[in-house]
C-alpha cells in the first residue's frame, strides 16, 4: 500500500518521483482506469460537473479538461450541453483512450505546472479533477490556468485538503488580492473514492476569472 493510503495503480502514481514517472504509470493504467475508478466510487468528475453547470452558462466554450485522463468528464460535459471541449493530460496512453470516445475537439499532451501554449483568455472555462493532489500538481499550476481563462470564465478544481492547506489556499488568496479571480463556491471536504479506506479528503472550488 502507498504511504498515502492507496493500493495498486493509484498508490503508485501518488508515490511517483517526477512527471516522467507519473506519465509512464498512467500510460500503463489507461486500459483499466475507468473500471477501477468506477468500482472505487470516484466522485470528482460529478462534483466538478455540478459546480461548472452552476456557474458557467450551458454551451459556453471552448472549455479545457485539464487532466482529462480517459475522458470521463469530456463525455459528461457533452451530455449536459458543453460540446466544445479540449483535453490536456500528461499521459499519451490516457489521451489515446479518451480519443476513442470522441469527446474532445483537440488533445494536448502537456503537464500542468509550467507554461501552457494557449493565448491569454482563450478558454471560457476549465475543469481539473483529481490533478491538484499528492505527487501531481500544486499551487504552481494555478497562474497559467488563470491566465488562459477569459474574464468571466470559470475554473473548477478539486484539491486534496493537504495541498489546500499547504499552499493552494494561500495562492488563491493571492490571486484574489491581485483581483485576478474571485471565489464563486468552495465545497466542504469530502472523500473522493468511498470504495477505498483511509484516504485523505479533498474539496472542490469554483473560481471566476475577474
N, C-alpha and C positions, 0 to 999 in steps of 0.2 A: 504493500500500500504506500502511496505517496505520502510525504510528510504533510501534505495539505488535505489529507483525509480521503483521497480518491484512489480507486483501483484502476487497472488497465490503461487504456489509451489516454484517458483524461488525466490520470495521475502522472503519466509520462510527460505530457505536454506542459503540465504545471511545473514539473521539475526540470524542464529543458534549460540548457545553458546557451542562450543566444538565439537569434532569429533563424539562422540556418537550420538549427536542430528542431525548432518549432515547426518550420515548414516541412521538413522531412518526415516528422512524426505525423503531421496532419495528412501528408500525401499517403502514408501507409494506412491511415484510419479512414480515408474517404469512402471506401466501399461499404463500410458497415456503420458509418456515423449516424445516419438518420434512424436506423433501427435501434441502436444503442441509446441515443438520446431520448427517443420516444419511450423506451422502457423505463428510463430514469425520471420521466415526467417533466422534461425540460420546459421551464416556464418563461425564459427570457423573450423568445420571439412573440408570444401572445401579449405579454406586458408591454413590449415596445410598440406593437401594433395599436394597442389601446391608447397609449399616450400620443402617438403620432396622429391617429384619427381624431383625437380630442382637440389637438392644437394646430393642425395643418389641414386646410381645405381639401376635400376629396378631389382627386385629379391633378393636384399640383405636381409639377415636375420641372426638370428632372430630379430624381432622388438618387442618393448613393447609399447602398448597403455596404457599410464599411466593416469588413469582417464577415463577408457573405457566406463563407463556408460552402455547404452543398446547396444553398439556395432556398432554405426553409422560408425565410422571410420574403424573399422575392416572389415566391408562389402566392403567398398570402396577401402581399401588397396588391398584386394584380386582381385578386378576387374581390378586394374591398374598394377598388377603384383607382389605385395608383399604378398606372401602367407604363410609365416612363422611368425605368429604374436601371441603374448601372451597378455592377458588382465589383468589389475590391476585396482581395484576400491575399494572404502571404503564401498560400498553398496552391500550386497549379493542379494538383490532384483533386482538391476540393472544387476548384473552379470548373474542372472538366465535368464533374458530376452535376454542378449547377447548370452548365451549358446544355446538358442533355435534357434538362427540364424546360429550357427555352423561356425562362422567367425574366431575363435581363436583355437590355439592348446593347450592352457593352460589358467586357470583362477586363479587369486590370489586375495583374499580378504585382502587388505592391504591399509594403509593410507600413503600418501607421507608426508615427513617432518621428518621422523626418519630413522633408519637403515632398509635397504631392504635385503631380503635373496637371493641375487644374487651375483655371483662372479664378481671380477673386470673384466671389459671389456667384459661382457657376451653378450651385445646386439650390433647389427650393427646400430641400430637407435632407437630413442624414439620419440613418438608423445604424447603431452599432451595438449589437447584442453579444454579450459574452466575451468581449475583447478587452475591456478595461478590467483586467483580472490578473491573478498571480502568474508571473512568468510571461506575460504578454505585453500590454501597453498600460502606461500610467499617465500622469499629468502631462508628460511631454507630447502626448498625441492631440491635445486639445487645440492648441493655437492654429494648426493647419485646418482642422475641421471647421473652426470658426471662420477662418479666412475664406474658405471656399463656399461658405453658405451665404446666400443673399440676404440683405436686410429684410426682416420679417419672416425669414425661414426658420425652420425648427430642427434642432439637433436632439435626438433621443438616444441616451446612453444607458446601459446597465453597468454598474460599478461594484466590484467586490468591496464590502464595507471596510476591510482593512486598507484598501487603496484609497477609498474616500477619505477616511480619517488620516491617511498617511501622505496626503498631498493633493489629491484631486479636488477636495472641497475647497482647500486654500486657493487652488488655481482658478476655480470657478469664481470665488470671491474677488480675485484679482481681475478677472475678465469683466465682472460686473462693475467693479470700481472704475475700470477704464471705459465703461459704457459701450462695451462690445457685445454683451449678452445680458439677458435678464432670465431669471428662473420662472418658468411657467408652472412647473409641477415637480415635486420631489416625493417619491413613494416612501412608505415605511419599509424597513428591511424585510426581506423575505428569503426563503431557501429556494435556490434556482432549480434544484433537482431533488424533489422529495423522495425519489427512489434510491437515493444514496444517503447514508447516515454520516454524522459528524462533519458536515460541510459548513464552511463559513458563509454567513448570509450575504446577500447583495442588496442593492437598491437600484432604482431607475430614476433618471432625471430628464426632464424636457427643458431645453434651453431655447430661447428665442433670440435670434441674431438682431441686434439693435442697428 
